[in-house]
Amino acid sequence: MSLLESPAGQSSAPRFPPAFAPAAHDDAVPALRGHVDLVLSMRHAGVRSVRVAFEAVGAADAPVVLVAGGISAHRHVAASARFPEAGWANELVGAGRTLDPANRRILSFDYVGADGSLDAPIDPADQAEAVRGLLDALDIDVLDAFVGYSYGALVGLQLAANHPGRVRRLVAASGAHRPHPYAAAWRALQRKAVELGQLQCADGQGLSLARQFAMLSYRTPEEFGQRFDAAPELIHGRVRVAAEDYLDAIGARYVGRTPATAFLRLSESIDLQRVDPARVRIPTTVVAVEGDWLVPLSDAVALVEGLGTLGKLRLLRSHYGHDAFLKDTDRIDAILANALRDNGDNA
């Protein structure tokens, strides 16, 4: 599938039938998985062939909400009868929630580069192009909403700016139009840890350490003070603090499911984010978290100011910091309920 230039100068793509697993039904709620092969003209990497894997849960004629998370997220957002394994945002999607597949069709996808096969710079705008190609392939003219958390918020902003006719409204949680220099420095150090591990033929150790550094930036001192306020232990003559077991487990799980190349390229992608908020001309709810080290309140305020009358700011106070979207799910669900009201009014 190739991207062609239309007479108006906008990139467009012919419709392409996706490959997908047969749909299954749970109380009349279908669920399916599949993939679409695309050729993308990437901002920094030229023309590349990519495969975009997706999952859709909900009736085909229901309003479609695309849900996208951080760089570790994937197409499986929540458990269903067809795909019963826990998803990355399992508590946000389900019966009685705003994102209830009985009322909305929940669409999600694996990020370009998430499988580690693409060792090239990946801009968040490239992910937005992949979304557009996926929508074309699935015959979805317009998304009722795009709900993006962290990296997903960056992609949602790019989609709204570059293809405003493909999405009616946006929720951008813990993500902004530009990276904060402090957060970019954190990520640069994480990438250096991976690269050092590669130089020492210890790829897994480097990636594990990078993920542990990342976890410290996702959470807050308040949470660690509550969970790990215990005296250190002396083990074989070395001091081991209370949080180390937790961090080691976090790193080991991440190494088991993430290629180092995917981490490096998607981490870089966050730092490539640049979008003019004035180009986002759809109702947008910006969700900021007090104590988020990676996306400070000042950046969220700047984004909302750039959005003008179409922007609305919601502020959460949470000791989960950047990860509040995944942890304070009841409060996030209430924000989504307001943002995704049936009348589409974001005021």
ZAPAKE-430370 format. One record per residue (C-alpha): residue number from 1; x, y, z; residue in three letters. Coordinates in Angstrom, 2 decimals, decimal comma. Layout:
% residues N
+-----+---------+---------+---------+-----+
|   i |       x |       y |       z |  aa |
+-----+---------+---------+---------+-----+
| NUM |       X |       Y |       Z | ALA |
...
+-----+---------+---------+---------+-----+
END
This chain:
% residues 347
+-----+---------+---------+---------+-----+
|   i |       x |       y |       z |  aa |
+-----+---------+---------+---------+-----+
|   1 |    0,00 |    0,00 |    0,00 | MET |
|   2 |    1,58 |    3,30 |   -1,04 | SER |
|   3 |    0,95 |    6,86 |    0,07 | LEU |
|   4 |    0,11 |    9,09 |   -2,89 | LEU |
|   5 |    0,04 |   12,87 |   -3,16 | GLU |
|   6 |   -3,40 |   14,25 |   -3,91 | SER |
|   7 |   -3,86 |   17,31 |   -6,13 | PRO |
|   8 |   -4,37 |   19,38 |   -2,98 | ALA |
|   9 |   -0,93 |   18,35 |   -1,73 | GLY |
|  10 |   -2,24 |   16,18 |    1,10 | GLN |
|  11 |   -0,99 |   12,61 |    1,38 | SER |
|  12 |   -3,69 |   10,02 |    0,76 | SER |
|  13 |   -3,77 |    6,25 |    0,56 | ALA |
|  14 |   -5,93 |    3,80 |   -1,34 | PRO |
|  15 |   -8,15 |    1,55 |    0,74 | ARG |
|  16 |   -6,49 |   -1,75 |    1,49 | PHE |
|  17 |   -8,15 |   -4,82 |    2,99 | PRO |
|  18 |   -6,52 |   -5,65 |    6,32 | PRO |
|  19 |   -5,64 |   -9,17 |    7,36 | ALA |
|  20 |   -7,41 |  -10,10 |   10,56 | PHE |
|  21 |   -8,44 |  -12,95 |   12,81 | ALA |
|  22 |  -12,13 |  -13,90 |   12,73 | PRO |
|  23 |  -14,28 |  -11,85 |   15,06 | ALA |
|  24 |  -15,68 |  -13,50 |   18,16 | ALA |
|  25 |  -18,66 |  -12,38 |   20,22 | HIS |
|  26 |  -19,15 |  -11,97 |   23,96 | ASP |
|  27 |  -22,74 |  -10,93 |   24,68 | ASP |
|  28 |  -22,87 |   -9,55 |   21,12 | ALA |
|  29 |  -19,61 |   -7,59 |   21,53 | VAL |
|  30 |  -17,24 |   -8,59 |   18,72 | PRO |
|  31 |  -13,47 |   -8,49 |   18,98 | ALA |
|  32 |  -10,86 |   -8,92 |   16,28 | LEU |
|  33 |   -7,16 |   -8,55 |   15,63 | ARG |
|  34 |   -5,29 |   -8,03 |   12,42 | GLY |
|  35 |   -2,63 |   -6,11 |   10,57 | HIS |
|  36 |   -2,27 |   -3,67 |    7,70 | VAL |
|  37 |    0,80 |   -3,35 |    5,50 | ASP |
|  38 |    1,63 |    0,27 |    4,69 | LEU |
|  39 |    4,29 |    2,26 |    2,91 | VAL |
|  40 |    4,97 |    5,44 |    4,89 | LEU |
|  41 |    6,88 |    8,53 |    3,85 | SER |
|  42 |    8,55 |    9,11 |    7,21 | MET |
|  43 |    9,76 |   12,54 |    8,30 | ARG |
|  44 |   13,35 |   11,55 |    9,04 | HIS |
|  45 |   13,73 |    8,04 |    7,61 | ALA |
|  46 |   12,40 |    8,24 |    4,06 | GLY |
|  47 |    9,98 |    5,76 |    2,55 | VAL |
|  48 |    9,56 |    2,62 |    4,63 | ARG |
|  49 |    7,34 |   -0,45 |    4,46 | SER |
|  50 |    5,73 |   -1,14 |    7,82 | VAL |
|  51 |    3,19 |   -3,55 |    9,23 | ARG |
|  52 |    0,64 |   -2,05 |   11,66 | VAL |
|  53 |   -1,02 |   -4,56 |   13,97 | ALA |
|  54 |   -4,37 |   -3,58 |   15,48 | PHE |
|  55 |   -7,14 |   -4,77 |   17,76 | GLU |
|  56 |  -10,78 |   -3,66 |   17,72 | ALA |
|  57 |  -13,39 |   -4,49 |   20,35 | VAL |
|  58 |  -17,01 |   -3,42 |   19,92 | GLY |
|  59 |  -19,67 |   -3,33 |   17,25 | ALA |
|  60 |  -18,53 |   -2,20 |   13,81 | ALA |
|  61 |  -21,28 |    0,45 |   13,67 | ASP |
|  62 |  -20,50 |    1,93 |   17,12 | ALA |
|  63 |  -18,60 |    5,22 |   17,53 | PRO |
|  64 |  -14,88 |    4,47 |   17,27 | VAL |
|  65 |  -12,46 |    5,60 |   19,98 | VAL |
|  66 |   -8,78 |    5,01 |   19,37 | LEU |
|  67 |   -6,86 |    4,46 |   22,62 | VAL |
|  68 |   -3,06 |    4,84 |   22,59 | ALA |
|  69 |   -0,66 |    4,66 |   25,53 | GLY |
|  70 |    3,02 |    5,10 |   26,30 | GLY |
|  71 |    5,87 |    3,63 |   24,29 | ILE |
|  72 |    5,41 |    0,32 |   26,13 | SER |
|  73 |    1,71 |    0,12 |   25,27 | ALA |
|  74 |    0,35 |   -2,02 |   22,45 | HIS |
|  75 |   -2,81 |   -2,98 |   20,62 | ARG |
|  76 |   -4,26 |   -5,00 |   23,52 | HIS |
|  77 |   -5,78 |   -2,39 |   25,82 | VAL |
|  78 |   -8,02 |   -4,60 |   27,95 | ALA |
|  79 |   -9,16 |   -8,19 |   28,39 | ALA |
|  80 |  -12,15 |   -9,50 |   26,45 | SER |
|  81 |  -13,74 |  -12,91 |   25,96 | ALA |
|  82 |  -11,91 |  -13,31 |   22,66 | ARG |
|  83 |   -8,57 |  -12,06 |   24,03 | PHE |
|  84 |   -8,70 |  -12,72 |   27,80 | PRO |
|  85 |   -5,17 |  -11,72 |   28,77 | GLU |
|  86 |   -4,88 |   -8,52 |   30,78 | ALA |
|  87 |   -4,26 |   -5,39 |   28,73 | GLY |
|  88 |   -2,06 |   -2,39 |   29,46 | TRP |
|  89 |   -5,07 |   -0,31 |   30,61 | ALA |
|  90 |   -7,29 |   -3,11 |   31,82 | ASN |
|  91 |   -9,14 |   -1,04 |   34,44 | GLU |
|  92 |  -10,17 |    1,72 |   32,01 | LEU |
|  93 |  -12,04 |   -0,38 |   29,45 | VAL |
|  94 |  -15,05 |   -2,53 |   30,30 | GLY |
|  95 |  -18,66 |   -2,71 |   31,37 | ALA |
|  96 |  -19,84 |    0,47 |   33,05 | GLY |
|  97 |  -16,79 |    2,46 |   32,05 | ARG |
|  98 |  -16,78 |    5,39 |   29,66 | THR |
|  99 |  -14,76 |    3,18 |   27,32 | LEU |
| 100 |  -17,35 |    0,39 |   27,36 | ASP |
| 101 |  -17,14 |   -1,82 |   24,24 | PRO |
| 102 |  -20,88 |   -2,34 |   24,49 | ALA |
| 103 |  -21,31 |    1,33 |   23,52 | ASN |
| 104 |  -18,12 |    2,22 |   21,69 | ARG |
| 105 |  -15,74 |    0,44 |   19,38 | ARG |
| 106 |  -12,31 |    0,53 |   21,02 | ILE |
| 107 |   -9,50 |    0,56 |   18,47 | LEU |
| 108 |   -5,80 |    0,30 |   19,30 | SER |
| 109 |   -2,57 |   -0,50 |   17,47 | PHE |
| 110 |    1,08 |   -1,43 |   17,92 | ASP |
| 111 |    3,35 |    1,53 |   17,34 | TYR |
| 112 |    5,53 |    1,59 |   14,27 | VAL |
| 113 |    8,92 |    0,34 |   15,47 | GLY |
| 114 |    7,55 |   -1,42 |   18,54 | ALA |
| 115 |    8,74 |   -4,82 |   17,29 | ASP |
| 116 |   12,33 |   -3,59 |   16,97 | GLY |
| 117 |   12,48 |   -4,19 |   13,23 | SER |
| 118 |   12,82 |   -0,52 |   12,27 | LEU |
| 119 |   16,18 |    0,96 |   13,28 | ASP |
| 120 |   15,58 |    4,52 |   12,10 | ALA |
| 121 |   14,28 |    7,79 |   13,54 | PRO |
| 122 |   10,51 |    7,63 |   14,12 | ILE |
| 123 |    8,60 |   10,87 |   14,50 | ASP |
| 124 |    5,24 |   10,94 |   16,34 | PRO |
| 125 |    3,87 |   12,34 |   13,06 | ALA |
| 126 |    4,84 |    9,02 |   11,43 | ASP |
| 127 |    2,64 |    7,22 |   13,94 | GLN |
| 128 |   -0,21 |    9,57 |   13,02 | ALA |
| 129 |    0,28 |    8,67 |    9,36 | GLU |
| 130 |    0,09 |    5,00 |   10,32 | ALA |
| 131 |   -3,18 |    5,70 |   12,12 | VAL |
| 132 |   -4,56 |    7,38 |    9,01 | ARG |
| 133 |   -3,57 |    4,39 |    6,90 | GLY |
| 134 |   -5,17 |    2,03 |    9,40 | LEU |
| 135 |   -8,42 |    4,03 |    9,37 | LEU |
| 136 |   -8,46 |    3,91 |    5,58 | ASP |
| 137 |   -7,95 |    0,15 |    5,60 | ALA |
| 138 |  -10,75 |   -0,37 |    8,12 | LEU |
| 139 |  -13,12 |    1,98 |    6,26 | ASP |
| 140 |  -13,32 |    4,32 |    9,25 | ILE |
| 141 |  -13,90 |    7,81 |    7,93 | ASP |
| 142 |  -13,60 |    9,62 |   11,25 | VAL |
| 143 |  -12,80 |    8,68 |   14,84 | LEU |
| 144 |  -15,34 |    9,80 |   17,40 | ASP |
| 145 |  -12,38 |   10,41 |   19,71 | ALA |
| 146 |   -8,68 |    9,79 |   20,18 | PHE |
| 147 |   -7,67 |    9,07 |   23,78 | VAL |
| 148 |   -3,91 |    9,35 |   24,14 | GLY |
| 149 |   -1,78 |    8,92 |   27,23 | TYR |
| 150 |    1,92 |    9,88 |   27,33 | SER |
| 151 |    3,34 |    9,02 |   23,88 | TYR |
| 152 |   -0,20 |    8,37 |   22,70 | GLY |
| 153 |   -1,08 |   11,99 |   23,48 | ALA |
| 154 |    1,76 |   13,11 |   21,22 | LEU |
| 155 |    0,43 |   10,95 |   18,39 | VAL |
| 156 |   -3,10 |   12,24 |   18,94 | GLY |
| 157 |   -1,92 |   15,85 |   18,69 | LEU |
| 158 |   -0,12 |   15,05 |   15,43 | GLN |
| 159 |   -3,19 |   13,33 |   13,99 | LEU |
| 160 |   -5,43 |   16,25 |   14,93 | ALA |
| 161 |   -2,99 |   18,78 |   13,47 | ALA |
| 162 |   -2,21 |   16,92 |   10,24 | ASN |
| 163 |   -5,54 |   15,20 |    9,56 | HIS |
| 164 |   -8,22 |   17,21 |   11,37 | PRO |
| 165 |  -11,02 |   15,59 |    9,40 | GLY |
| 166 |  -10,22 |   12,15 |   10,80 | ARG |
| 167 |  -10,95 |   12,78 |   14,48 | VAL |
| 168 |  -13,72 |   14,73 |   16,20 | ARG |
| 169 |  -12,19 |   15,24 |   19,66 | ARG |
| 170 |   -9,01 |   14,50 |   21,55 | LEU |
| 171 |   -8,03 |   13,63 |   25,09 | VAL |
| 172 |   -4,31 |   14,25 |   25,63 | ALA |
| 173 |   -3,19 |   12,97 |   29,04 | ALA |
| 174 |    0,38 |   13,44 |   30,32 | SER |
| 175 |    1,64 |   14,47 |   26,90 | GLY |
| 176 |    2,26 |   17,80 |   25,19 | ALA |
| 177 |    3,21 |   19,52 |   21,95 | HIS |
| 178 |    6,92 |   19,53 |   22,81 | ARG |
| 179 |    9,28 |   17,63 |   25,14 | PRO |
| 180 |   10,46 |   19,37 |   28,28 | HIS |
| 181 |   14,28 |   19,64 |   28,38 | PRO |
| 182 |   14,41 |   18,00 |   31,83 | TYR |
| 183 |   12,43 |   15,00 |   30,60 | ALA |
| 184 |   14,53 |   14,81 |   27,45 | ALA |
| 185 |   17,66 |   14,65 |   29,61 | ALA |
| 186 |   16,17 |   11,75 |   31,60 | TRP |
| 187 |   15,49 |    9,85 |   28,40 | ARG |
| 188 |   18,95 |   10,59 |   27,00 | ALA |
| 189 |   20,52 |    8,99 |   30,08 | LEU |
| 190 |   18,26 |    5,96 |   29,70 | GLN |
| 191 |   19,39 |    5,52 |   26,12 | ARG |
| 192 |   23,02 |    5,83 |   27,19 | LYS |
| 193 |   22,46 |    2,98 |   29,67 | ALA |
| 194 |   21,17 |    0,78 |   26,83 | VAL |
| 195 |   24,08 |    1,73 |   24,59 | GLU |
| 196 |   26,60 |    1,03 |   27,34 | LEU |
| 197 |   25,06 |   -2,40 |   27,85 | GLY |
| 198 |   25,35 |   -3,09 |   24,13 | GLN |
| 199 |   29,03 |   -2,11 |   24,15 | LEU |
| 200 |   29,64 |   -4,58 |   26,99 | GLN |
| 201 |   27,61 |   -7,39 |   25,34 | CYS |
| 202 |   25,09 |   -7,06 |   28,16 | ALA |
| 203 |   22,09 |   -5,80 |   26,22 | ASP |
| 204 |   19,58 |   -7,06 |   28,74 | GLY |
| 205 |   21,30 |   -5,44 |   31,69 | GLN |
| 206 |   21,49 |   -2,10 |   29,94 | GLY |
| 207 |   17,83 |   -2,20 |   28,93 | LEU |
| 208 |   16,79 |   -3,27 |   32,43 | SER |
| 209 |   18,70 |   -0,38 |   33,99 | LEU |
| 210 |   17,14 |    2,06 |   31,51 | ALA |
| 211 |   13,66 |    0,85 |   32,43 | ARG |
| 212 |   14,41 |    1,22 |   36,13 | GLN |
| 213 |   15,56 |    4,81 |   35,54 | PHE |
| 214 |   12,37 |    5,39 |   33,56 | ALA |
| 215 |   10,20 |    4,06 |   36,38 | MET |
| 216 |   11,68 |    6,61 |   38,77 | LEU |
| 217 |   10,63 |    9,36 |   36,36 | SER |
| 218 |    7,13 |    7,91 |   35,95 | TYR |
| 219 |    6,39 |    7,84 |   39,68 | ARG |
| 220 |    6,96 |   10,26 |   42,59 | THR |
| 221 |    8,99 |   10,51 |   45,81 | PRO |
| 222 |    5,68 |   10,44 |   47,73 | GLU |
| 223 |    4,79 |    6,99 |   46,40 | GLU |
| 224 |    8,26 |    5,60 |   47,09 | PHE |
| 225 |    8,12 |    7,11 |   50,57 | GLY |
| 226 |    4,91 |    5,21 |   51,29 | GLN |
| 227 |    5,97 |    1,90 |   49,74 | ARG |
| 228 |    9,66 |    1,60 |   50,48 | PHE |
| 229 |   10,31 |    3,39 |   53,76 | ASP |
| 230 |   12,34 |    0,58 |   55,31 | ALA |
| 231 |   15,88 |    0,32 |   56,56 | ALA |
| 232 |   18,44 |   -0,99 |   54,06 | PRO |
| 233 |   19,86 |   -4,49 |   54,35 | GLU |
| 234 |   23,46 |   -5,62 |   54,33 | LEU |
| 235 |   23,78 |   -8,53 |   51,91 | ILE |
| 236 |   27,23 |  -10,04 |   51,37 | HIS |
| 237 |   28,78 |   -6,84 |   52,60 | GLY |
| 238 |   26,81 |   -4,57 |   50,24 | ARG |
| 239 |   23,92 |   -2,25 |   51,04 | VAL |
| 240 |   20,60 |   -3,02 |   49,35 | ARG |
| 241 |   17,75 |   -0,51 |   49,71 | VAL |
| 242 |   14,07 |   -1,42 |   49,96 | ALA |
| 243 |   13,07 |   -0,40 |   46,42 | ALA |
| 244 |   15,68 |   -2,50 |   44,62 | GLU |
| 245 |   13,68 |   -5,72 |   44,44 | ASP |
| 246 |   10,79 |   -3,82 |   42,90 | TYR |
| 247 |   13,02 |   -2,07 |   40,39 | LEU |
| 248 |   14,81 |   -5,28 |   39,44 | ASP |
| 249 |   11,48 |   -6,98 |   38,77 | ALA |
| 250 |   10,31 |   -4,04 |   36,66 | ILE |
| 251 |   13,49 |   -4,20 |   34,60 | GLY |
| 252 |   13,37 |   -7,97 |   34,13 | ALA |
| 253 |    9,75 |   -7,91 |   32,91 | ARG |
| 254 |   10,54 |   -5,16 |   30,45 | TYR |
| 255 |   13,57 |   -6,95 |   29,01 | VAL |
| 256 |   11,43 |  -10,03 |   28,47 | GLY |
| 257 |    9,01 |   -8,24 |   26,15 | ARG |
| 258 |   10,86 |   -5,28 |   24,58 | THR |
| 259 |   13,63 |   -5,26 |   21,96 | PRO |
| 260 |   16,38 |   -2,77 |   22,77 | ALA |
| 261 |   16,05 |   -1,18 |   19,33 | THR |
| 262 |   12,35 |   -0,52 |   19,94 | ALA |
| 263 |   13,09 |    1,18 |   23,25 | PHE |
| 264 |   15,82 |    3,35 |   21,77 | LEU |
| 265 |   13,86 |    4,48 |   18,73 | ARG |
| 266 |   10,57 |    5,12 |   20,53 | LEU |
| 267 |   12,36 |    6,95 |   23,35 | SER |
| 268 |   13,99 |    9,16 |   20,71 | GLU |
| 269 |   10,59 |    9,66 |   19,11 | SER |
| 270 |    9,26 |   11,39 |   22,20 | ILE |
| 271 |   12,06 |   13,94 |   21,92 | ASP |
| 272 |   11,26 |   14,56 |   18,23 | LEU |
| 273 |    7,76 |   15,81 |   19,10 | GLN |
| 274 |    7,01 |   19,24 |   17,68 | ARG |
| 275 |    3,52 |   20,44 |   16,86 | VAL |
| 276 |    1,99 |   23,91 |   16,82 | ASP |
| 277 |   -1,05 |   23,80 |   19,14 | PRO |
| 278 |   -2,79 |   26,38 |   16,94 | ALA |
| 279 |   -3,02 |   23,72 |   14,22 | ARG |
| 280 |   -5,14 |   21,48 |   16,46 | VAL |
| 281 |   -8,65 |   22,67 |   15,61 | ARG |
| 282 |  -10,81 |   20,12 |   17,42 | ILE |
| 283 |  -12,12 |   20,08 |   21,02 | PRO |
| 284 |   -9,21 |   18,88 |   23,16 | THR |
| 285 |   -9,11 |   17,93 |   26,83 | THR |
| 286 |   -5,58 |   18,19 |   28,22 | VAL |
| 287 |   -5,01 |   16,16 |   31,38 | VAL |
| 288 |   -2,06 |   17,20 |   33,55 | ALA |
| 289 |   -0,86 |   15,60 |   36,77 | VAL |
| 290 |    0,61 |   17,63 |   39,59 | GLU |
| 291 |    4,01 |   16,12 |   40,30 | GLY |
| 292 |    4,51 |   14,70 |   36,78 | ASP |
| 293 |    8,26 |   15,04 |   36,28 | TRP |
| 294 |    8,07 |   14,35 |   32,55 | LEU |
| 295 |    5,21 |   16,63 |   31,48 | VAL |
| 296 |    5,11 |   19,53 |   33,95 | PRO |
| 297 |    2,00 |   21,61 |   34,44 | LEU |
| 298 |    3,63 |   24,57 |   32,69 | SER |
| 299 |    3,80 |   22,61 |   29,42 | ASP |
| 300 |    0,16 |   21,54 |   29,73 | ALA |
| 301 |   -0,86 |   25,16 |   30,34 | VAL |
| 302 |    1,14 |   26,29 |   27,30 | ALA |
| 303 |   -0,60 |   23,65 |   25,20 | LEU |
| 304 |   -4,07 |   24,71 |   26,37 | VAL |
| 305 |   -3,27 |   28,36 |   25,77 | GLU |
| 306 |   -2,19 |   27,49 |   22,23 | GLY |
| 307 |   -5,42 |   25,57 |   21,64 | LEU |
| 308 |   -7,47 |   28,66 |   22,45 | GLY |
| 309 |  -11,19 |   28,16 |   22,98 | THR |
| 310 |  -10,96 |   24,53 |   21,86 | LEU |
| 311 |   -8,74 |   23,55 |   24,79 | GLY |
| 312 |   -9,72 |   22,53 |   28,29 | LYS |
| 313 |   -7,33 |   21,68 |   31,14 | LEU |
| 314 |   -8,02 |   19,07 |   33,80 | ARG |
| 315 |   -5,54 |   18,80 |   36,67 | LEU |
| 316 |   -5,07 |   15,71 |   38,82 | LEU |
| 317 |   -3,24 |   15,57 |   42,12 | ARG |
| 318 |   -1,82 |   12,06 |   42,34 | SER |
| 319 |    1,22 |   10,53 |   43,99 | HIS |
| 320 |    1,46 |    8,27 |   40,92 | TYR |
| 321 |    2,82 |   11,16 |   38,86 | GLY |
| 322 |    3,13 |   10,43 |   35,15 | HIS |
| 323 |    1,46 |    7,04 |   35,63 | ASP |
| 324 |   -1,74 |    8,47 |   37,11 | ALA |
| 325 |   -3,60 |    7,59 |   33,90 | PHE |
| 326 |   -2,95 |    3,91 |   34,62 | LEU |
| 327 |   -3,39 |    4,01 |   38,39 | LYS |
| 328 |   -6,08 |    6,56 |   39,29 | ASP |
| 329 |   -8,51 |    4,92 |   36,91 | THR |
| 330 |  -11,77 |    6,04 |   38,56 | ASP |
| 331 |  -10,77 |    9,69 |   38,35 | ARG |
| 332 |   -9,51 |    9,29 |   34,79 | ILE |
| 333 |  -12,77 |    7,57 |   33,85 | ASP |
| 334 |  -14,71 |   10,56 |   35,19 | ALA |
| 335 |  -12,59 |   12,89 |   33,04 | ILE |
| 336 |  -13,21 |   10,70 |   29,99 | LEU |
| 337 |  -16,95 |   10,66 |   30,70 | ALA |
| 338 |  -17,00 |   14,46 |   30,54 | ASN |
| 339 |  -14,75 |   14,68 |   27,49 | ALA |
| 340 |  -16,61 |   12,02 |   25,49 | LEU |
| 341 |  -20,18 |   13,05 |   26,19 | ARG |
| 342 |  -22,49 |   11,95 |   23,39 | ASP |
| 343 |  -23,12 |   15,49 |   22,23 | ASN |
| 344 |  -19,39 |   16,02 |   21,71 | GLY |
| 345 |  -19,47 |   19,29 |   23,65 | ASP |
| 346 |  -16,09 |   19,77 |   25,30 | ASN |
| 347 |  -16,99 |   23,01 |   27,05 | ALA |
+-----+---------+---------+---------+-----+
END
